[in-house]
Amino acid sequence: MRSSAANRRICIISSREQSKKYFPRGKARTIDAAMKIRPRYILLVAPVALASVSWLVNEAVAADFEQARVTQVVQDVKVLPSSGTSRQAAVNETVHKGSAVQTGVKSRSELTFQDQSITRLGEKTIFNVGGGARTIELGSGQFLLYVPKNSGGAKVKMGSVTAAITGTTVLGNVQPNGIVEFTVLEGSANVRLESVGQCVRIHAGQKVTYDPITGRLGDPVDVDIQKQLSTPLVSDFRQLPSSALINREIELRGRANEDLARAISASGATIATATPEQFVAGLDSLLVRANPQEVCALVARAARARPDLASRIAAAALTASRPAHAHSRDFRQAAGGELSCELADCILEAATAANPPAAGEIRDAALSAAPMLRDCIFAAINEPCSFQNAFSHQTTVSPTNPHDVTPVSPEQPPSTTSP
C-alpha cells in the first residue's frame, strides 16, 4: 500500500513538472477557443451556411409571385379573396396569395409583382395569384406576361397546359371551349402538355395551340409580331419594359426576309424556285456578314421558307466562312468570335422548328458539318422541348379489330394447319 501511494505521488509531481515546463510562472497564457475547433467541424459549418443562404435566396425568389400590386384598372375589375366577398379592385392595392382577379366585359387590369414582372388581363379573365413557386395560373381569358431577364423565370398554368419562360414577353388565351393559344413576342418558352408527356419549344414570332379534341399541342406557327402589338393588352397600357427587345425581333425578322429574297434573286431565282445549291449559296452570302442574332433570324426565315432544306440550312449556318475541317483551332463564326453552344442551339432549334419530322436529319447534318460542336449538339438534343414536337404514346389494350377476323360458318369448323 505504501509503495502504491508513493508511486501516485511521483506521478503527480511529474505532471506538475510538465505543466511548469510548458506554462512557466510569471507569463500569462491565453488559449484561443477558436483554435480548438477541429477541421471537420469547420468543414461541416461551411456547407450548412451555404445551403442556408441558397435556401433563403430561393425562398425570396419564389415569394416574388406570392403577391402583386394592382397598377391599372379599366372598368369592371374585382378582387376575389380566398375567404370573404369580392370587391372592386383599386390601383395600388396589393393582392395576396390565394386571391384571384376577375375582369368583366370590356375591362382590363394590370398587376405588377415584386420582381417587376407584369401581368395584364383582358376582358372576362380570371387570374389566380400565387399558385406555386413563381407560378401564375390563368383560369380563363386573355393575358400578357412580361418576366425580366435573370429574374428566375416563371411558369404559366393554362388548364392542362404549362409554359415555362425565362426573360420573355408572351401572350396567352384560354377559350371557354378549352382551346389554349400561347404566343411569344420576344424570348422563348417551353410549352408542355403533361398528360401525354408532350413538349414544344417556341421562339419570338411563334404561336402554339392546344386543342382538347385532339388532346395534343400543334406544331408552332408563325405570327406577325407587329400585328400582335395592336392587341389592347399592349396598345391600351403603358409601354412595356421589353418594347425595345420586341422591336428588335420585328426588325430582325423583316430584314431577314428582305435580305434572303435579294440574295437569292442574284442567281436569277426566287425563294420558291431556287435549287438547293442556289438557295444555300444565297444564304451563305448573308451568313458570313451576320452577327449571332442575325444568324438565328436568317436560319429561321430560310428554314420556314424552304423546310425541305432545313438540314442543309443548319449545316450552312454552322460552317459559313469557316475552314472545311471544323475541328481546326481556327474554327470561328462569321462575326469573328468562337461559335458558342448557345448559337449552335439557336441554329438547330430554328431549323427544326420549321420541319420537326426532319429533326434526326438536321442533327446528323450538324454533327457532320461541325464535329467540334458534338457536345453542344448532343446537349441541345437532350434538352427538353429542343428538337421535335413529340409526345409519349400511352399503351392501351384494345379489342381485336373485326376486319382482321375471318368469319367462320357454324357448320364448318375452323381450318387448322398441320405441323
Contacts in CASP RR format, 6 or more apart in sequence:
PFRMAT RR
TARGET T0000
AUTHOR 0000-0000-0000
METHOD contacts of the structure
MODEL  1
MRSSAANRRICIISSREQSKKYFPRGKARTIDAAMKIRPRYILLVAPVAL
ASVSWLVNEAVAADFEQARVTQVVQDVKVLPSSGTSRQAAVNETVHKGSA
VQTGVKSRSELTFQDQSITRLGEKTIFNVGGGARTIELGSGQFLLYVPKN
SGGAKVKMGSVTAAITGTTVLGNVQPNGIVEFTVLEGSANVRLESVGQCV
RIHAGQKVTYDPITGRLGDPVDVDIQKQLSTPLVSDFRQLPSSALINREI
ELRGRANEDLARAISASGATIATATPEQFVAGLDSLLVRANPQEVCALVA
RAARARPDLASRIAAAALTASRPAHAHSRDFRQAAGGELSCELADCILEA
ATAANPPAAGEIRDAALSAAPMLRDCIFAAINEPCSFQNAFSHQTTVSPT
NPHDVTPVSPEQPPSTTSP
23 29 0 8 1.000
61 115 0 8 1.000
61 134 0 8 1.000
61 151 0 8 1.000
61 152 0 8 1.000
62 132 0 8 1.000
62 133 0 8 1.000
62 134 0 8 1.000
63 114 0 8 1.000
64 113 0 8 1.000
64 114 0 8 1.000
64 115 0 8 1.000
64 117 0 8 1.000
64 134 0 8 1.000
64 151 0 8 1.000
65 113 0 8 1.000
65 114 0 8 1.000
65 115 0 8 1.000
65 117 0 8 1.000
65 129 0 8 1.000
65 130 0 8 1.000
65 131 0 8 1.000
65 132 0 8 1.000
65 133 0 8 1.000
65 134 0 8 1.000
65 135 0 8 1.000
65 136 0 8 1.000
65 154 0 8 1.000
66 96 0 8 1.000
66 97 0 8 1.000
66 129 0 8 1.000
66 130 0 8 1.000
67 94 0 8 1.000
67 95 0 8 1.000
67 96 0 8 1.000
67 97 0 8 1.000
67 113 0 8 1.000
67 114 0 8 1.000
67 129 0 8 1.000
67 130 0 8 1.000
68 94 0 8 1.000
68 95 0 8 1.000
68 111 0 8 1.000
68 112 0 8 1.000
68 113 0 8 1.000
68 119 0 8 1.000
68 129 0 8 1.000
69 92 0 8 1.000
69 93 0 8 1.000
69 94 0 8 1.000
69 95 0 8 1.000
69 111 0 8 1.000
69 112 0 8 1.000
69 113 0 8 1.000
70 77 0 8 1.000
70 79 0 8 1.000
70 89 0 8 1.000
70 90 0 8 1.000
70 91 0 8 1.000
70 92 0 8 1.000
70 93 0 8 1.000
70 94 0 8 1.000
70 95 0 8 1.000
70 101 0 8 1.000
70 109 0 8 1.000
70 110 0 8 1.000
70 111 0 8 1.000
71 91 0 8 1.000
71 92 0 8 1.000
71 110 0 8 1.000
71 111 0 8 1.000
71 112 0 8 1.000
71 118 0 8 1.000
72 91 0 8 1.000
72 108 0 8 1.000
72 109 0 8 1.000
72 110 0 8 1.000
72 120 0 8 1.000
72 237 0 8 1.000
72 238 0 8 1.000
73 89 0 8 1.000
73 90 0 8 1.000
73 91 0 8 1.000
73 109 0 8 1.000
74 107 0 8 1.000
74 108 0 8 1.000
74 109 0 8 1.000
74 236 0 8 1.000
75 104 0 8 1.000
75 106 0 8 1.000
75 107 0 8 1.000
75 108 0 8 1.000
76 88 0 8 1.000
76 103 0 8 1.000
76 104 0 8 1.000
76 105 0 8 1.000
76 107 0 8 1.000
77 88 0 8 1.000
77 89 0 8 1.000
77 101 0 8 1.000
77 102 0 8 1.000
77 103 0 8 1.000
77 104 0 8 1.000
77 107 0 8 1.000
77 108 0 8 1.000
77 109 0 8 1.000
77 121 0 8 1.000
78 86 0 8 1.000
78 87 0 8 1.000
78 88 0 8 1.000
78 89 0 8 1.000
78 101 0 8 1.000
78 102 0 8 1.000
78 103 0 8 1.000
78 104 0 8 1.000
79 86 0 8 1.000
79 87 0 8 1.000
79 88 0 8 1.000
79 89 0 8 1.000
79 93 0 8 1.000
79 95 0 8 1.000
79 99 0 8 1.000
79 100 0 8 1.000
79 101 0 8 1.000
79 102 0 8 1.000
80 86 0 8 1.000
80 99 0 8 1.000
80 100 0 8 1.000
80 101 0 8 1.000
80 102 0 8 1.000
81 87 0 8 1.000
81 98 0 8 1.000
81 99 0 8 1.000
82 98 0 8 1.000
82 99 0 8 1.000
86 102 0 8 1.000
89 95 0 8 1.000
89 101 0 8 1.000
89 109 0 8 1.000
95 101 0 8 1.000
95 111 0 8 1.000
95 129 0 8 1.000
96 129 0 8 1.000
97 129 0 8 1.000
97 130 0 8 1.000
97 131 0 8 1.000
98 128 0 8 1.000
98 129 0 8 1.000
98 130 0 8 1.000
98 131 0 8 1.000
99 128 0 8 1.000
99 129 0 8 1.000
100 126 0 8 1.000
100 127 0 8 1.000
100 128 0 8 1.000
100 129 0 8 1.000
101 109 0 8 1.000
101 111 0 8 1.000
101 121 0 8 1.000
101 126 0 8 1.000
101 127 0 8 1.000
101 129 0 8 1.000
102 125 0 8 1.000
102 126 0 8 1.000
102 127 0 8 1.000
103 109 0 8 1.000
103 121 0 8 1.000
103 122 0 8 1.000
103 123 0 8 1.000
103 124 0 8 1.000
103 125 0 8 1.000
104 123 0 8 1.000
104 124 0 8 1.000
104 125 0 8 1.000
105 123 0 8 1.000
105 124 0 8 1.000
106 123 0 8 1.000
107 122 0 8 1.000
107 123 0 8 1.000
107 124 0 8 1.000
108 120 0 8 1.000
108 121 0 8 1.000
108 122 0 8 1.000
108 123 0 8 1.000
108 232 0 8 1.000
108 233 0 8 1.000
108 236 0 8 1.000
108 237 0 8 1.000
109 120 0 8 1.000
109 121 0 8 1.000
109 122 0 8 1.000
110 118 0 8 1.000
110 119 0 8 1.000
110 120 0 8 1.000
110 121 0 8 1.000
110 237 0 8 1.000
111 118 0 8 1.000
111 119 0 8 1.000
111 120 0 8 1.000
111 121 0 8 1.000
111 127 0 8 1.000
111 129 0 8 1.000
112 118 0 8 1.000
113 119 0 8 1.000
115 148 0 8 1.000
115 151 0 8 1.000
115 152 0 8 1.000
116 148 0 8 1.000
116 151 0 8 1.000
116 241 0 8 1.000
117 145 0 8 1.000
117 146 0 8 1.000
117 147 0 8 1.000
117 148 0 8 1.000
117 151 0 8 1.000
117 154 0 8 1.000
118 144 0 8 1.000
118 145 0 8 1.000
118 146 0 8 1.000
118 240 0 8 1.000
118 241 0 8 1.000
119 127 0 8 1.000
119 136 0 8 1.000
119 143 0 8 1.000
119 144 0 8 1.000
119 145 0 8 1.000
119 146 0 8 1.000
120 143 0 8 1.000
120 144 0 8 1.000
120 145 0 8 1.000
120 233 0 8 1.000
120 237 0 8 1.000
121 127 0 8 1.000
121 141 0 8 1.000
121 142 0 8 1.000
121 143 0 8 1.000
122 141 0 8 1.000
122 142 0 8 1.000
122 143 0 8 1.000
122 232 0 8 1.000
122 233 0 8 1.000
123 141 0 8 1.000
123 142 0 8 1.000
124 140 0 8 1.000
124 141 0 8 1.000
125 138 0 8 1.000
125 139 0 8 1.000
125 140 0 8 1.000
125 141 0 8 1.000
125 142 0 8 1.000
125 143 0 8 1.000
126 138 0 8 1.000
126 139 0 8 1.000
126 140 0 8 1.000
126 141 0 8 1.000
127 136 0 8 1.000
127 137 0 8 1.000
127 138 0 8 1.000
127 139 0 8 1.000
127 143 0 8 1.000
128 136 0 8 1.000
128 137 0 8 1.000
128 138 0 8 1.000
128 139 0 8 1.000
129 136 0 8 1.000
130 136 0 8 1.000
130 137 0 8 1.000
131 137 0 8 1.000
131 157 0 8 1.000
134 152 0 8 1.000
134 153 0 8 1.000
134 154 0 8 1.000
134 155 0 8 1.000
135 154 0 8 1.000
135 155 0 8 1.000
135 156 0 8 1.000
135 157 0 8 1.000
136 145 0 8 1.000
136 154 0 8 1.000
136 155 0 8 1.000
136 156 0 8 1.000
136 157 0 8 1.000
137 156 0 8 1.000
137 157 0 8 1.000
137 158 0 8 1.000
138 156 0 8 1.000
138 157 0 8 1.000
138 158 0 8 1.000
138 159 0 8 1.000
138 172 0 8 1.000
138 174 0 8 1.000
139 158 0 8 1.000
139 159 0 8 1.000
139 174 0 8 1.000
140 174 0 8 1.000
140 175 0 8 1.000
140 176 0 8 1.000
141 173 0 8 1.000
141 174 0 8 1.000
141 175 0 8 1.000
142 171 0 8 1.000
142 172 0 8 1.000
142 173 0 8 1.000
142 231 0 8 1.000
142 233 0 8 1.000
143 171 0 8 1.000
143 172 0 8 1.000
143 173 0 8 1.000
143 233 0 8 1.000
144 169 0 8 1.000
144 170 0 8 1.000
144 171 0 8 1.000
144 172 0 8 1.000
144 231 0 8 1.000
144 233 0 8 1.000
144 234 0 8 1.000
145 154 0 8 1.000
145 156 0 8 1.000
145 165 0 8 1.000
145 168 0 8 1.000
145 169 0 8 1.000
145 170 0 8 1.000
145 172 0 8 1.000
146 168 0 8 1.000
146 169 0 8 1.000
146 240 0 8 1.000
146 241 0 8 1.000
146 242 0 8 1.000
147 153 0 8 1.000
147 154 0 8 1.000
147 165 0 8 1.000
147 166 0 8 1.000
147 167 0 8 1.000
147 168 0 8 1.000
147 169 0 8 1.000
148 167 0 8 1.000
148 241 0 8 1.000
149 166 0 8 1.000
149 167 0 8 1.000
150 167 0 8 1.000
151 167 0 8 1.000
152 166 0 8 1.000
153 164 0 8 1.000
153 165 0 8 1.000
153 166 0 8 1.000
153 167 0 8 1.000
153 168 0 8 1.000
154 164 0 8 1.000
154 165 0 8 1.000
154 166 0 8 1.000
155 162 0 8 1.000
155 163 0 8 1.000
155 164 0 8 1.000
155 165 0 8 1.000
156 162 0 8 1.000
156 163 0 8 1.000
156 165 0 8 1.000
156 170 0 8 1.000
156 172 0 8 1.000
156 182 0 8 1.000
158 172 0 8 1.000
158 174 0 8 1.000
158 180 0 8 1.000
158 182 0 8 1.000
159 174 0 8 1.000
159 178 0 8 1.000
159 180 0 8 1.000
160 193 0 8 1.000
160 194 0 8 1.000
160 195 0 8 1.000
160 210 0 8 1.000
160 212 0 8 1.000
161 180 0 8 1.000
161 182 0 8 1.000
161 191 0 8 1.000
161 192 0 8 1.000
161 193 0 8 1.000
161 210 0 8 1.000
161 217 0 8 1.000
162 191 0 8 1.000
162 192 0 8 1.000
162 194 0 8 1.000
163 170 0 8 1.000
163 182 0 8 1.000
163 189 0 8 1.000
163 190 0 8 1.000
163 191 0 8 1.000
163 192 0 8 1.000
164 189 0 8 1.000
164 190 0 8 1.000
164 192 0 8 1.000
165 187 0 8 1.000
165 188 0 8 1.000
165 189 0 8 1.000
165 190 0 8 1.000
166 188 0 8 1.000
167 187 0 8 1.000
168 184 0 8 1.000
168 186 0 8 1.000
168 187 0 8 1.000
168 188 0 8 1.000
168 189 0 8 1.000
169 184 0 8 1.000
169 185 0 8 1.000
169 186 0 8 1.000
169 187 0 8 1.000
169 240 0 8 1.000
169 242 0 8 1.000
169 245 0 8 1.000
169 246 0 8 1.000
170 182 0 8 1.000
170 183 0 8 1.000
170 184 0 8 1.000
170 185 0 8 1.000
170 189 0 8 1.000
171 181 0 8 1.000
171 182 0 8 1.000
171 183 0 8 1.000
171 185 0 8 1.000
171 228 0 8 1.000
171 231 0 8 1.000
171 233 0 8 1.000
172 180 0 8 1.000
172 181 0 8 1.000
172 182 0 8 1.000
172 183 0 8 1.000
173 180 0 8 1.000
173 181 0 8 1.000
173 182 0 8 1.000
174 180 0 8 1.000
175 181 0 8 1.000
177 212 0 8 1.000
178 210 0 8 1.000
178 212 0 8 1.000
179 209 0 8 1.000
179 210 0 8 1.000
179 211 0 8 1.000
179 212 0 8 1.000
180 209 0 8 1.000
180 210 0 8 1.000
181 207 0 8 1.000
181 208 0 8 1.000
181 209 0 8 1.000
181 210 0 8 1.000
182 189 0 8 1.000
182 191 0 8 1.000
182 202 0 8 1.000
182 207 0 8 1.000
182 208 0 8 1.000
182 209 0 8 1.000
182 210 0 8 1.000
183 205 0 8 1.000
183 206 0 8 1.000
183 207 0 8 1.000
183 223 0 8 1.000
183 228 0 8 1.000
184 202 0 8 1.000
184 203 0 8 1.000
184 204 0 8 1.000
184 205 0 8 1.000
184 206 0 8 1.000
184 207 0 8 1.000
185 204 0 8 1.000
185 205 0 8 1.000
185 225 0 8 1.000
185 228 0 8 1.000
185 229 0 8 1.000
185 242 0 8 1.000
185 246 0 8 1.000
185 249 0 8 1.000
186 204 0 8 1.000
186 242 0 8 1.000
186 245 0 8 1.000
186 246 0 8 1.000
186 248 0 8 1.000
186 249 0 8 1.000
187 203 0 8 1.000
187 204 0 8 1.000
187 245 0 8 1.000
187 249 0 8 1.000
188 201 0 8 1.000
188 202 0 8 1.000
188 203 0 8 1.000
188 204 0 8 1.000
189 201 0 8 1.000
189 202 0 8 1.000
190 199 0 8 1.000
190 200 0 8 1.000
190 201 0 8 1.000
190 384 0 8 1.000
190 385 0 8 1.000
191 199 0 8 1.000
191 200 0 8 1.000
191 201 0 8 1.000
191 202 0 8 1.000
191 208 0 8 1.000
191 217 0 8 1.000
191 385 0 8 1.000
192 198 0 8 1.000
192 199 0 8 1.000
192 200 0 8 1.000
192 385 0 8 1.000
193 199 0 8 1.000
193 210 0 8 1.000
193 215 0 8 1.000
193 216 0 8 1.000
193 217 0 8 1.000
193 391 0 8 1.000
195 215 0 8 1.000
196 215 0 8 1.000
196 216 0 8 1.000
196 391 0 8 1.000
196 392 0 8 1.000
196 394 0 8 1.000
197 391 0 8 1.000
197 392 0 8 1.000
198 216 0 8 1.000
198 217 0 8 1.000
198 389 0 8 1.000
198 390 0 8 1.000
198 391 0 8 1.000
198 392 0 8 1.000
199 384 0 8 1.000
199 385 0 8 1.000
199 391 0 8 1.000
200 208 0 8 1.000
200 217 0 8 1.000
200 218 0 8 1.000
200 219 0 8 1.000
200 220 0 8 1.000
200 385 0 8 1.000
200 389 0 8 1.000
201 349 0 8 1.000
201 353 0 8 1.000
201 385 0 8 1.000
201 386 0 8 1.000
202 208 0 8 1.000
202 220 0 8 1.000
202 353 0 8 1.000
203 220 0 8 1.000
203 300 0 8 1.000
203 349 0 8 1.000
203 350 0 8 1.000
203 353 0 8 1.000
204 225 0 8 1.000
204 246 0 8 1.000
204 249 0 8 1.000
204 253 0 8 1.000
205 222 0 8 1.000
205 223 0 8 1.000
205 224 0 8 1.000
205 225 0 8 1.000
205 228 0 8 1.000
205 249 0 8 1.000
205 253 0 8 1.000
206 220 0 8 1.000
206 221 0 8 1.000
206 222 0 8 1.000
206 223 0 8 1.000
206 353 0 8 1.000
207 220 0 8 1.000
207 221 0 8 1.000
207 222 0 8 1.000
207 223 0 8 1.000
208 217 0 8 1.000
208 218 0 8 1.000
208 219 0 8 1.000
208 220 0 8 1.000
208 221 0 8 1.000
209 217 0 8 1.000
209 218 0 8 1.000
209 221 0 8 1.000
210 216 0 8 1.000
210 217 0 8 1.000
210 218 0 8 1.000
211 218 0 8 1.000
216 391 0 8 1.000
217 389 0 8 1.000
217 391 0 8 1.000
218 389 0 8 1.000
219 356 0 8 1.000
219 389 0 8 1.000
220 353 0 8 1.000
220 389 0 8 1.000
222 304 0 8 1.000
225 246 0 8 1.000
225 249 0 8 1.000
225 250 0 8 1.000
225 253 0 8 1.000
226 250 0 8 1.000
228 234 0 8 1.000
229 235 0 8 1.000
229 246 0 8 1.000
234 240 0 8 1.000
240 246 0 8 1.000
248 293 0 8 1.000
252 293 0 8 1.000
252 294 0 8 1.000
252 297 0 8 1.000
253 297 0 8 1.000
253 300 0 8 1.000
253 301 0 8 1.000
255 294 0 8 1.000
255 297 0 8 1.000
256 294 0 8 1.000
256 297 0 8 1.000
256 298 0 8 1.000
256 300 0 8 1.000
256 301 0 8 1.000
256 302 0 8 1.000
257 301 0 8 1.000
259 286 0 8 1.000
259 298 0 8 1.000
260 271 0 8 1.000
260 282 0 8 1.000
260 283 0 8 1.000
260 286 0 8 1.000
260 298 0 8 1.000
260 301 0 8 1.000
260 302 0 8 1.000
260 305 0 8 1.000
261 270 0 8 1.000
261 271 0 8 1.000
263 282 0 8 1.000
263 283 0 8 1.000
263 285 0 8 1.000
263 286 0 8 1.000
264 270 0 8 1.000
264 271 0 8 1.000
264 274 0 8 1.000
264 278 0 8 1.000
264 279 0 8 1.000
264 282 0 8 1.000
264 283 0 8 1.000
266 282 0 8 1.000
266 285 0 8 1.000
267 274 0 8 1.000
267 278 0 8 1.000
267 281 0 8 1.000
267 282 0 8 1.000
268 278 0 8 1.000
269 275 0 8 1.000
269 278 0 8 1.000
269 279 0 8 1.000
271 279 0 8 1.000
271 305 0 8 1.000
271 306 0 8 1.000
272 305 0 8 1.000
274 306 0 8 1.000
276 309 0 8 1.000
276 312 0 8 1.000
279 302 0 8 1.000
279 306 0 8 1.000
279 309 0 8 1.000
280 309 0 8 1.000
280 312 0 8 1.000
280 313 0 8 1.000
280 316 0 8 1.000
283 298 0 8 1.000
283 302 0 8 1.000
283 313 0 8 1.000
283 316 0 8 1.000
283 317 0 8 1.000
284 316 0 8 1.000
284 320 0 8 1.000
284 321 0 8 1.000
286 298 0 8 1.000
287 295 0 8 1.000
287 298 0 8 1.000
287 316 0 8 1.000
287 317 0 8 1.000
287 320 0 8 1.000
287 321 0 8 1.000
287 334 0 8 1.000
288 320 0 8 1.000
288 321 0 8 1.000
288 334 0 8 1.000
289 334 0 8 1.000
290 298 0 8 1.000
290 334 0 8 1.000
290 335 0 8 1.000
291 335 0 8 1.000
292 333 0 8 1.000
292 335 0 8 1.000
292 340 0 8 1.000
292 342 0 8 1.000
292 343 0 8 1.000
292 346 0 8 1.000
295 317 0 8 1.000
295 333 0 8 1.000
295 334 0 8 1.000
295 343 0 8 1.000
295 346 0 8 1.000
295 347 0 8 1.000
296 343 0 8 1.000
296 346 0 8 1.000
296 347 0 8 1.000
296 350 0 8 1.000
298 317 0 8 1.000
299 313 0 8 1.000
299 314 0 8 1.000
299 317 0 8 1.000
299 346 0 8 1.000
299 347 0 8 1.000
299 350 0 8 1.000
299 351 0 8 1.000
300 350 0 8 1.000
300 353 0 8 1.000
300 354 0 8 1.000
302 309 0 8 1.000
302 313 0 8 1.000
303 309 0 8 1.000
303 310 0 8 1.000
303 313 0 8 1.000
303 314 0 8 1.000
303 350 0 8 1.000
303 351 0 8 1.000
303 353 0 8 1.000
303 354 0 8 1.000
303 355 0 8 1.000
304 354 0 8 1.000
306 313 0 8 1.000
307 354 0 8 1.000
307 355 0 8 1.000
307 358 0 8 1.000
308 355 0 8 1.000
310 351 0 8 1.000
310 352 0 8 1.000
310 354 0 8 1.000
310 355 0 8 1.000
310 358 0 8 1.000
310 361 0 8 1.000
310 362 0 8 1.000
311 351 0 8 1.000
311 358 0 8 1.000
311 361 0 8 1.000
311 362 0 8 1.000
311 364 0 8 1.000
311 365 0 8 1.000
312 365 0 8 1.000
313 351 0 8 1.000
314 347 0 8 1.000
314 348 0 8 1.000
314 351 0 8 1.000
314 362 0 8 1.000
314 365 0 8 1.000
314 366 0 8 1.000
314 369 0 8 1.000
315 365 0 8 1.000
315 366 0 8 1.000
315 368 0 8 1.000
315 369 0 8 1.000
315 370 0 8 1.000
317 347 0 8 1.000
317 351 0 8 1.000
318 326 0 8 1.000
318 339 0 8 1.000
318 344 0 8 1.000
318 347 0 8 1.000
318 366 0 8 1.000
318 369 0 8 1.000
318 370 0 8 1.000
318 373 0 8 1.000
319 326 0 8 1.000
319 369 0 8 1.000
319 370 0 8 1.000
320 334 0 8 1.000
321 332 0 8 1.000
321 334 0 8 1.000
322 331 0 8 1.000
322 332 0 8 1.000
322 333 0 8 1.000
323 330 0 8 1.000
323 331 0 8 1.000
326 369 0 8 1.000
326 370 0 8 1.000
326 371 0 8 1.000
326 372 0 8 1.000
326 373 0 8 1.000
327 371 0 8 1.000
327 372 0 8 1.000
331 338 0 8 1.000
331 339 0 8 1.000
331 370 0 8 1.000
331 372 0 8 1.000
332 338 0 8 1.000
332 339 0 8 1.000
333 339 0 8 1.000
333 340 0 8 1.000
333 343 0 8 1.000
339 370 0 8 1.000
339 373 0 8 1.000
341 373 0 8 1.000
341 375 0 8 1.000
341 376 0 8 1.000
341 379 0 8 1.000
341 380 0 8 1.000
344 366 0 8 1.000
344 370 0 8 1.000
344 373 0 8 1.000
344 376 0 8 1.000
344 377 0 8 1.000
344 380 0 8 1.000
345 376 0 8 1.000
345 379 0 8 1.000
345 380 0 8 1.000
345 383 0 8 1.000
345 386 0 8 1.000
347 366 0 8 1.000
348 362 0 8 1.000
348 363 0 8 1.000
348 366 0 8 1.000
348 377 0 8 1.000
348 380 0 8 1.000
348 386 0 8 1.000
348 387 0 8 1.000
349 380 0 8 1.000
349 386 0 8 1.000
349 387 0 8 1.000
351 362 0 8 1.000
352 358 0 8 1.000
352 359 0 8 1.000
352 362 0 8 1.000
352 386 0 8 1.000
352 387 0 8 1.000
352 388 0 8 1.000
355 362 0 8 1.000
356 387 0 8 1.000
356 388 0 8 1.000
356 389 0 8 1.000
357 388 0 8 1.000
359 387 0 8 1.000
359 388 0 8 1.000
360 387 0 8 1.000
362 387 0 8 1.000
363 377 0 8 1.000
363 381 0 8 1.000
363 387 0 8 1.000
366 373 0 8 1.000
366 377 0 8 1.000
367 374 0 8 1.000
367 377 0 8 1.000
370 377 0 8 1.000
380 386 0 8 1.000
380 387 0 8 1.000
381 387 0 8 1.000
408 414 0 8 1.000
END
